[in-house]
Amino acid sequence: MDQKRIGSFLRELRTEKGLTQEQLAEKLNVSGRTVSRWENGNNMPDLSIIVELADFYDIDIR
């Protein structure tokens, strides 16, 4: 899966929860700009954040 597709998936998960980028950023202790970069496919979350995202969205990443 490429970065753009992962970003789109992350955006979809966030919007399904009814959260803004800023609200998600607060929950993960990152900036809203960081969340935006993930969703635009410009950056990828660190592994520790990926684990937090999986827990938050209740998805299996194995």
Steps between C-alpha positions, in 0.01 A plus 500: 500500500647837404506814714213669313270201551597473865430872540158463341426206730604702806277789389207263452546350847518845658192634325301186587570582866381857438833654601686797360871475433560719805291277725687189388830682540415585861419137578836388355705791638609614154424815302208541264754565229652156564161332458449698178835380365408138573163535330650671196759225466791735561619320815433174679429468872773347714448138599400598853232730359380230260443275801309781676290559188418131472393489864297819468319382186478140628668350194746211478833590343652153509 
